[in-house]
Amino acid sequence: MWLPDLTAASGPIYLAVADALEGDIRTGALKVGEKLPPQRELAYQLGVTLGTITRAYREAERRRLVRGEIGRGTYVAPEEMEVSPLIPREDRTSDLDLARNFAYPHLNPDLGKGLGRLARMPGIDRLNGFVPSEGLSSHRELGAQFFDFYRLDADPANVALTCGAQHGIQILLQALFKPGDAVAVDAFTYPSILNSAPHLGLRLVPVPALRNDAGDFLAMDPEALAGAARTQDVKGVFLMPNMQNPTTHTMSIEERQAIVAVARHHGLKIIEDDPYTPFVENCPFAFGMLAPELTASIASTSKLLSPGSRVGFVHVPRSYGVAVRNLIGESTWMASPITAELIAGWVRDGTFARTLAAKRQANLVRHAMACEILGREAFQGGSDKVFGWYRVPDRWAARDLEADLGKSGVAALSARYFQQGERSPAPYLRLTFGSIVGDIEFRRALTILRDTAANRGSSTGFRPIA
C-alpha cells in the first residue's frame, strides 16, 4: 500500500499528499496503471480526515496525475494523455463520425464567395490593424443581433467578441470567479469545461438532473443546486438551457425560473452557453433576460456558419465588462475583425438565414433516419436537436460498445466523456447527426450501431432497446 512521506511537509496536508504522489510518480516509485489506496484507508493510515484525502486525490486528478472511476478505484494516469476524440484530425480517421458535433459543416456558406465580397468592401484596410479588445462597435452590434436568436435582448455596449465559444467560456470563468471557487455543472456536461475549469483553479460540482417517467433527463435539479450552494459553497452555475449537451433537453420556462430562484437566493452567478439554440424551435427566454444581473451569456457562429472564423460573442452584466475586455486583451488581444466582418456580410445578405434553414431541413431528415433505424424510444432528442442521447442496452457496456463501434469504423462517445472526476458507468452514447456528409453513410453508421448493440445485448443477457 502506497503511503506518502509527510515528515517534512508544511502547509495544507492535502497539498502535501498530492505533492508526494507527484514526486513518487516522477521517480518511478509509482508506475502507470498502479492502483492507489482507497481514500478511507489512506486517511486512516495517515491519521487525517477523509475529506483531506478526497481533496488530495482531486488535486492529483487536476494535475492529470491520476484518474478514477467509482467502483474501480484510482489509478496512476499515463504521462502522456491520449488525444481527445473530440479534436478533429487532418487524416479523417473515420467517415462514419457520430462523435464530433460539427452540425452540418458541408452546408456552410461558400468561403470563396464570402472572401471575394469582403475583398471588394470599401475601407477594408481598417480591418487589418488593432481594434479594441471587445471588438468594433459594428461587430458588437452584430453580436447583439445574434443574441436575438437566443431569446436575449442584448445591449451592444455589454457585448464583446471572442475567438469562439470555448474562448468565451474561459474568459467568463476567469471574469466571474476566482481560483478556489466552486462552480456547479450538470452531472453530464460539455467536456471542454471539465478540462478548462480545473486548470483555472476552479472546483466543479456535478449536480444531478431531474428525470421524467420515461427516464429522460430534464433540467438540473434546483433543490440539489441549492444543497450544493449550502454545503459546498458553490459560487455559480454553468448551464446549457437549450439543447443541453449531451442530454438534448431544452429547459421549460418553469425550469428556468426555478433555477433563477435558487441563484438569487444564494447569490449564484450564471453562465449560459447555448451554441445550438438557433436550431431549437420555440425556446423560452434566455437566463440573461430572466436574471440579467446574474447572467453572462455566450453565442457562437461555429455551428451555424463558420468554425474556421473563430467568432463568438459574450453578453455580460455591465459590472463585468472591464474584466472581460482585459481578459480578452491578455489572452488574444482581440478576435479577428476580418473574420467578424466576413460573418457580418453573411448576416446582411441573407446567407445566414438560408444556411440555417438548410441545416434545419437536413436535421429533419437525419432525425427521421435515426428514429427509423434505432427506434424513437432508443434515444432522447427531437427533430430540432442536432444530436441524440442513446440509451445503451447493457448498463456496463457503454464504453465497450464505443470500442466495438470503433473497430467497425464508427466513432461515437460514451457518457464518460461528459462526466466530472470519478464516475459511475452510465448507459449512454451521444450520437451526432451532422458530422457525416452523406445520408447513405449516416444510415450505414446507424445500422452498424443498431446491430452491434443488439449483438452485445444478446451476449450479455440484455435485450436491446427498440
C-alpha positions as CSV (number, residue, x, y, z in Angstrom):
1,M,0.0,0.0,0.0
2,W,1.4,3.4,-1.0
3,L,2.0,5.8,1.9
4,P,3.4,9.3,1.3
5,D,6.3,10.6,3.4
6,L,4.9,13.7,5.1
7,T,7.6,14.2,7.7
8,A,9.0,17.3,6.0
9,A,5.6,18.6,4.8
10,S,4.4,22.1,5.5
11,G,1.2,23.9,4.6
12,P,-2.1,22.1,3.9
13,I,-1.9,18.3,4.3
14,Y,-3.9,17.7,1.1
15,L,-1.3,19.5,-1.0
16,A,1.5,17.7,0.7
17,V,-0.2,14.3,-0.2
18,A,-0.6,15.5,-3.8
19,D,3.0,16.7,-4.0
20,A,4.2,13.4,-2.5
21,L,2.1,11.5,-5.1
22,E,3.6,13.6,-7.9
23,G,7.1,13.0,-6.6
24,D,6.7,9.3,-6.4
25,I,5.3,9.1,-9.9
26,R,8.2,11.2,-11.3
27,T,10.8,9.0,-9.6
28,G,9.1,5.8,-10.7
29,A,8.1,4.6,-7.2
30,L,4.6,4.6,-8.5
31,K,4.0,3.1,-12.0
32,V,1.5,4.0,-14.7
33,G,-1.7,2.0,-14.1
34,E,-0.8,1.3,-10.4
35,K,-3.8,1.4,-8.1
36,L,-3.8,3.9,-5.2
37,P,-5.1,3.1,-1.7
38,P,-8.8,3.6,-1.1
39,Q,-9.3,7.1,0.3
40,R,-10.8,6.0,3.6
41,E,-7.9,3.5,4.2
42,L,-5.2,6.1,3.3
43,A,-6.9,8.6,5.7
44,Y,-6.8,6.0,8.5
45,Q,-3.2,5.2,7.9
46,L,-2.1,8.9,7.9
47,G,-4.4,9.9,10.8
48,V,-6.2,12.6,8.8
49,T,-9.8,13.1,7.7
50,L,-11.4,11.5,4.7
51,G,-12.1,15.0,3.3
52,T,-8.3,15.7,3.3
53,I,-7.6,12.7,1.2
54,T,-10.5,13.4,-1.1
55,R,-9.1,16.9,-1.7
56,A,-5.6,15.4,-2.3
57,Y,-6.9,12.9,-4.9
58,R,-9.0,15.7,-6.5
59,E,-5.9,17.9,-6.7
60,A,-3.9,15.0,-8.2
61,E,-6.6,14.5,-10.8
62,R,-6.5,18.2,-11.6
63,R,-2.8,17.8,-12.3
64,R,-3.6,14.9,-14.5
65,L,-1.6,12.5,-12.4
66,V,-4.4,10.0,-11.6
67,R,-7.8,9.1,-12.9
68,G,-10.6,7.3,-11.1
69,E,-13.9,5.6,-11.6
70,I,-16.4,4.7,-9.0
71,G,-16.4,1.0,-8.3
72,R,-12.9,0.5,-9.6
73,G,-10.6,2.9,-7.7
74,T,-8.0,5.5,-8.5
75,Y,-5.0,4.7,-10.8
76,V,-1.8,6.5,-11.9
77,A,-2.5,8.0,-15.2
78,P,-0.3,7.8,-18.3
79,E,2.3,10.5,-18.5
80,E,1.0,11.5,-22.0
81,M,-2.7,11.8,-22.2
82,E,-4.4,10.3,-25.2
83,V,-5.7,12.8,-27.8
84,S,-9.3,13.7,-27.2
85,P,-11.6,12.1,-29.7
86,L,-13.4,15.5,-29.9
87,I,-10.4,17.1,-31.7
88,P,-10.6,16.8,-35.5
89,R,-7.7,15.2,-37.3
90,E,-6.4,16.1,-40.7
91,D,-6.2,12.5,-41.8
92,R,-10.0,12.0,-41.2
93,T,-9.7,8.6,-39.5
94,S,-13.4,7.8,-39.9
95,D,-16.0,8.9,-42.3
96,L,-18.7,7.4,-40.1
97,D,-18.4,10.0,-37.4
98,L,-21.2,10.1,-34.8
99,A,-18.8,11.5,-32.2
100,R,-17.9,15.1,-33.1
101,N,-20.7,17.6,-33.2
102,F,-19.9,19.7,-36.2
103,A,-23.6,20.4,-37.2
104,Y,-23.5,20.0,-41.0
105,P,-20.3,21.9,-41.9
106,H,-20.8,20.7,-45.5
107,L,-23.7,23.1,-45.7
108,N,-21.7,26.1,-44.5
109,P,-21.5,29.1,-46.9
110,D,-19.1,29.3,-49.8
111,L,-16.0,30.7,-48.3
112,G,-14.6,31.8,-51.6
113,K,-17.6,33.9,-52.4
114,G,-17.6,35.4,-48.9
115,L,-13.9,36.3,-49.1
116,G,-14.5,37.8,-52.6
117,R,-17.2,40.0,-51.3
118,L,-15.0,41.0,-48.3
119,A,-12.1,41.9,-50.6
120,R,-14.4,44.3,-52.6
121,M,-15.6,46.1,-49.4
122,P,-14.6,49.8,-49.3
123,G,-12.2,50.6,-46.5
124,I,-11.2,47.0,-45.9
125,D,-7.7,48.1,-44.7
126,R,-9.2,49.3,-41.5
127,L,-9.8,45.7,-40.5
128,N,-6.0,44.9,-40.9
129,G,-5.0,46.6,-37.7
130,F,-5.5,46.5,-34.0
131,V,-9.0,47.2,-32.7
132,P,-10.4,47.4,-29.2
133,S,-10.3,44.1,-27.3
134,E,-14.1,44.0,-27.1
135,G,-14.4,44.4,-30.9
136,L,-15.5,47.2,-33.2
137,S,-18.9,48.8,-32.4
138,S,-20.4,47.4,-35.7
139,H,-19.3,43.9,-34.8
140,R,-20.7,44.2,-31.2
141,E,-24.0,45.3,-32.8
142,L,-23.7,42.1,-34.9
143,G,-23.4,40.2,-31.7
144,A,-26.5,41.8,-30.3
145,Q,-28.4,40.7,-33.4
146,F,-27.1,37.1,-32.9
147,F,-28.4,37.1,-29.4
148,D,-31.9,37.7,-30.8
149,F,-31.8,34.0,-31.9
150,Y,-31.0,33.1,-28.3
151,R,-34.1,34.9,-27.0
152,L,-31.9,37.6,-25.4
153,D,-32.4,41.3,-25.9
154,A,-28.7,42.2,-25.8
155,D,-27.2,45.7,-25.4
156,P,-24.3,46.1,-27.8
157,A,-22.5,48.0,-25.1
158,N,-22.4,44.8,-23.0
159,V,-21.3,42.6,-25.9
160,A,-17.7,41.6,-26.6
161,L,-16.2,39.4,-29.3
162,T,-14.3,36.3,-28.5
163,C,-12.4,33.7,-30.5
164,G,-15.3,31.3,-30.5
165,A,-17.5,29.9,-27.7
166,Q,-14.7,28.0,-25.9
167,H,-12.7,31.1,-25.6
168,G,-15.8,32.8,-24.2
169,I,-16.2,30.1,-21.6
170,Q,-12.7,30.5,-20.4
171,I,-13.0,34.3,-20.3
172,L,-16.2,34.2,-18.3
173,L,-14.9,31.6,-15.8
174,Q,-12.0,34.0,-15.1
175,A,-14.1,37.1,-15.0
176,L,-16.8,35.8,-12.7
177,F,-14.9,33.6,-10.4
178,K,-11.5,33.4,-8.6
179,P,-9.3,30.4,-8.1
180,G,-10.6,28.1,-5.5
181,D,-14.3,28.9,-6.2
182,A,-16.7,26.1,-6.8
183,V,-19.0,26.1,-9.8
184,A,-22.0,23.8,-10.3
185,V,-22.3,21.9,-13.6
186,D,-24.7,19.3,-14.9
187,A,-23.8,15.7,-14.0
188,F,-23.4,15.2,-17.7
189,T,-21.9,18.3,-19.3
190,Y,-19.8,19.8,-22.1
191,P,-16.4,18.1,-22.0
192,S,-14.4,21.3,-22.5
193,I,-15.4,22.8,-19.2
194,L,-14.4,19.6,-17.4
195,N,-10.8,20.2,-18.5
196,S,-10.6,24.0,-18.6
197,A,-12.2,24.9,-15.3
198,P,-9.8,22.9,-13.1
199,H,-6.8,24.4,-14.9
200,L,-8.1,27.8,-13.9
201,G,-8.2,26.7,-10.3
202,L,-11.9,26.2,-10.1
203,R,-13.6,23.3,-8.5
204,L,-16.5,21.7,-10.4
205,V,-19.5,20.3,-8.5
206,P,-21.7,18.0,-10.6
207,V,-25.4,18.4,-9.9
208,P,-28.0,15.7,-11.0
209,A,-30.8,16.4,-13.3
210,L,-34.5,15.8,-12.8
211,R,-36.0,12.8,-14.7
212,N,-39.4,12.2,-16.2
213,D,-41.4,9.0,-16.0
214,A,-39.8,7.7,-19.2
215,G,-36.3,8.3,-17.7
216,D,-35.5,11.2,-19.9
217,F,-33.2,13.9,-18.5
218,L,-34.8,17.2,-17.6
219,A,-33.2,20.3,-16.1
220,M,-30.7,20.5,-13.3
221,D,-32.4,19.7,-10.0
222,P,-32.9,23.1,-8.3
223,E,-33.1,21.5,-4.9
224,A,-29.8,19.7,-5.5
225,L,-28.3,23.0,-6.7
226,A,-29.5,24.7,-3.5
227,G,-27.9,21.9,-1.5
228,A,-24.6,22.4,-3.3
229,A,-24.7,26.1,-2.6
230,R,-25.3,25.4,1.1
231,T,-22.9,22.5,1.7
232,Q,-20.1,23.0,-1.0
233,D,-20.0,26.8,-1.1
234,V,-20.9,26.9,-4.8
235,K,-20.5,30.4,-6.2
236,G,-22.1,29.9,-9.6
237,V,-23.5,27.6,-12.2
238,F,-22.7,26.7,-15.8
239,L,-25.8,25.8,-17.9
240,M,-26.8,24.9,-21.4
241,P,-30.5,25.7,-21.3
242,N,-31.3,24.9,-24.9
243,M,-30.3,21.5,-26.4
244,Q,-28.2,20.6,-23.3
245,N,-25.1,18.8,-24.3
246,P,-25.2,15.8,-24.2
247,T,-28.8,15.0,-23.0
248,T,-30.5,17.3,-25.6
249,H,-33.0,18.7,-23.0
250,T,-34.4,22.2,-23.6
251,M,-35.5,23.8,-20.3
252,S,-39.0,25.0,-19.9
253,I,-39.7,28.5,-18.6
254,E,-40.7,26.9,-15.3
255,E,-37.5,25.1,-15.0
256,R,-35.5,28.3,-15.8
257,Q,-37.5,30.2,-13.2
258,A,-36.8,27.5,-10.5
259,I,-33.0,27.8,-11.2
260,V,-33.2,31.6,-11.1
261,A,-34.9,31.5,-7.7
262,V,-32.1,29.4,-6.3
263,A,-29.4,31.6,-7.9
264,R,-31.0,34.7,-6.5
265,H,-31.4,33.2,-3.0
266,H,-27.8,32.1,-2.8
267,G,-26.2,34.8,-4.9
268,L,-25.0,32.4,-7.7
269,K,-23.6,33.7,-10.9
270,I,-24.9,32.1,-14.1
271,I,-23.0,31.3,-17.3
272,E,-25.3,30.1,-20.1
273,D,-23.7,28.6,-23.2
274,D,-26.1,27.8,-26.0
275,P,-24.3,27.2,-29.3
276,Y,-27.2,25.2,-30.8
277,T,-30.1,27.5,-29.8
278,P,-30.9,28.8,-33.3
279,F,-31.8,25.2,-34.3
280,V,-34.3,24.9,-31.4
281,E,-38.0,25.7,-32.1
282,N,-39.9,28.0,-29.6
283,C,-37.3,28.1,-26.9
284,P,-38.1,30.3,-23.8
285,F,-36.4,33.5,-22.8
286,A,-32.7,33.2,-22.0
287,F,-31.4,33.4,-18.4
288,G,-29.9,36.7,-19.5
289,M,-33.5,38.0,-19.7
290,L,-34.8,36.3,-16.6
291,A,-31.8,37.2,-14.3
292,P,-29.8,39.9,-16.2
293,E,-27.9,40.9,-13.1
294,L,-26.5,37.4,-12.5
295,T,-26.1,36.1,-16.0
296,A,-23.3,36.0,-18.6
297,S,-24.4,34.6,-22.0
298,I,-22.4,33.1,-24.8
299,A,-23.2,32.9,-28.6
300,S,-21.1,31.4,-31.4
301,T,-21.1,31.3,-35.2
302,S,-19.2,28.0,-35.3
303,K,-22.1,25.5,-35.5
304,L,-24.1,27.9,-37.6
305,L,-21.8,29.3,-40.3
306,S,-18.1,29.0,-40.0
307,P,-16.0,27.2,-37.3
308,G,-12.9,28.5,-39.1
309,S,-13.8,32.1,-38.5
310,R,-13.5,31.6,-34.7
311,V,-16.0,34.3,-33.9
312,G,-18.1,34.2,-30.7
313,F,-19.9,36.7,-28.5
314,V,-20.4,37.2,-24.8
315,H,-23.0,39.4,-23.2
316,V,-22.3,40.3,-19.5
317,P,-23.7,42.5,-16.8
318,R,-22.1,45.9,-17.1
319,S,-20.1,45.4,-13.9
320,Y,-18.1,42.6,-15.5
321,G,-17.4,44.5,-18.8
322,V,-14.0,45.8,-17.9
323,A,-12.8,42.4,-16.6
324,V,-14.0,40.7,-19.8
325,R,-12.2,43.3,-22.0
326,N,-9.0,43.0,-20.1
327,L,-9.0,39.2,-20.2
328,I,-9.7,39.1,-23.9
329,G,-6.7,41.5,-24.3
330,E,-4.5,39.5,-22.1
331,S,-5.3,36.2,-23.9
332,T,-5.6,37.0,-27.6
333,W,-5.7,40.9,-27.7
334,M,-8.8,40.7,-29.9
335,A,-10.9,38.4,-32.0
336,S,-10.2,38.9,-35.7
337,P,-12.1,41.9,-37.1
338,I,-11.5,40.4,-40.6
339,T,-13.5,37.2,-39.9
340,A,-16.0,39.1,-37.9
341,E,-16.7,41.2,-41.0
342,L,-17.0,38.1,-43.0
343,I,-19.8,36.9,-40.7
344,A,-21.4,40.3,-40.7
345,G,-21.6,40.2,-44.5
346,W,-23.3,36.8,-44.4
347,V,-25.9,38.1,-42.0
348,R,-26.6,41.2,-44.0
349,D,-27.0,39.5,-47.4
350,G,-29.3,36.7,-46.1
351,T,-26.7,33.9,-46.3
352,F,-27.0,33.2,-42.6
353,A,-30.8,32.7,-42.8
354,R,-30.5,30.5,-45.8
355,T,-27.8,28.4,-44.3
356,L,-29.7,27.9,-41.0
357,A,-32.8,26.9,-43.0
358,A,-30.8,24.3,-45.0
359,K,-29.3,22.8,-41.8
360,R,-32.6,22.6,-40.1
361,Q,-34.1,20.7,-43.1
362,A,-31.1,18.3,-43.2
363,N,-31.5,17.7,-39.5
364,L,-35.2,16.7,-40.0
365,V,-34.1,14.1,-42.5
366,R,-31.3,12.7,-40.2
367,H,-33.6,12.6,-37.1
368,A,-36.2,10.7,-39.1
369,M,-33.5,8.2,-40.2
370,A,-32.4,7.7,-36.6
371,C,-36.0,7.1,-35.5
372,E,-36.4,4.6,-38.3
373,I,-33.2,2.6,-37.7
374,L,-32.8,2.8,-33.9
375,G,-36.4,3.3,-32.8
376,R,-37.7,6.6,-31.5
377,E,-37.6,5.3,-27.9
378,A,-34.0,4.4,-28.1
379,F,-32.7,7.9,-27.7
380,Q,-33.6,11.2,-26.1
381,G,-33.8,14.1,-28.6
382,G,-36.0,15.6,-31.2
383,S,-36.2,16.8,-34.8
384,D,-34.8,20.2,-33.8
385,K,-31.8,18.6,-31.9
386,V,-28.6,18.0,-33.8
387,F,-27.6,15.0,-31.6
388,G,-29.3,12.3,-29.7
389,W,-28.6,10.7,-26.2
390,Y,-28.7,7.0,-26.9
391,R,-29.6,4.5,-24.2
392,V,-27.2,1.6,-24.3
393,P,-28.9,-1.8,-23.6
394,D,-26.3,-3.0,-21.1
395,R,-25.6,-0.6,-18.3
396,W,-22.0,-1.7,-18.0
397,A,-21.2,-1.9,-21.7
398,A,-21.3,1.8,-23.0
399,R,-17.5,2.0,-23.1
400,D,-17.2,-1.4,-24.6
401,L,-19.9,-0.6,-27.2
402,E,-17.9,2.6,-28.1
403,A,-14.8,0.4,-28.6
404,D,-16.7,-2.2,-30.7
405,L,-18.1,0.5,-32.9
406,G,-14.6,1.9,-33.4
407,K,-13.4,-1.5,-34.7
408,S,-16.2,-1.2,-37.3
409,G,-15.2,2.3,-38.3
410,V,-17.9,4.1,-36.4
411,A,-16.9,6.9,-34.0
412,A,-19.2,7.6,-31.0
413,L,-18.8,9.0,-27.5
414,S,-19.8,7.2,-24.4
415,A,-21.1,9.0,-21.3
416,R,-17.7,9.0,-19.6
417,Y,-16.5,12.0,-21.7
418,F,-19.3,14.1,-20.2
419,Q,-18.7,13.3,-16.5
420,Q,-16.6,15.0,-13.9
421,G,-13.9,13.2,-12.0
422,E,-14.7,9.8,-10.5
423,R,-17.7,8.5,-12.3
424,S,-20.1,5.5,-12.3
425,P,-20.5,3.8,-15.7
426,A,-23.6,5.3,-17.4
427,P,-25.5,3.6,-20.2
428,Y,-25.4,6.3,-22.8
429,L,-23.8,7.3,-26.1
430,R,-24.0,10.7,-27.7
431,L,-24.8,10.4,-31.4
432,T,-24.3,13.4,-33.6
433,F,-26.4,13.8,-36.7
434,G,-24.5,16.3,-38.8
435,S,-20.8,15.4,-39.0
436,I,-21.3,12.7,-41.7
437,V,-21.7,14.3,-45.1
438,G,-23.8,11.7,-46.9
439,D,-27.2,10.3,-45.9
440,I,-26.1,6.9,-47.2
441,E,-23.0,6.9,-44.9
442,F,-25.1,8.2,-42.0
443,R,-27.6,5.3,-42.5
444,R,-24.8,2.8,-42.6
445,A,-23.3,4.2,-39.3
446,L,-26.6,3.9,-37.5
447,T,-27.2,0.4,-38.9
448,I,-23.8,-0.7,-37.6
449,L,-24.7,0.8,-34.2
450,R,-28.0,-1.0,-34.1
451,D,-26.6,-4.4,-35.0
452,T,-23.6,-4.0,-32.7
453,A,-25.7,-3.1,-29.7
454,A,-28.1,-5.9,-30.4
455,N,-25.2,-8.5,-30.6
456,R,-23.7,-7.1,-27.4
457,G,-27.1,-7.1,-25.6
458,S,-27.7,-10.7,-26.6
459,S,-24.3,-11.8,-25.4
460,T,-24.7,-10.2,-22.0
461,G,-28.3,-11.3,-21.5
462,F,-29.8,-7.8,-22.0
463,R,-32.4,-7.1,-24.6
464,P,-31.6,-4.2,-26.9
465,I,-33.8,-1.1,-26.8
466,A,-36.4,-0.8,-29.6
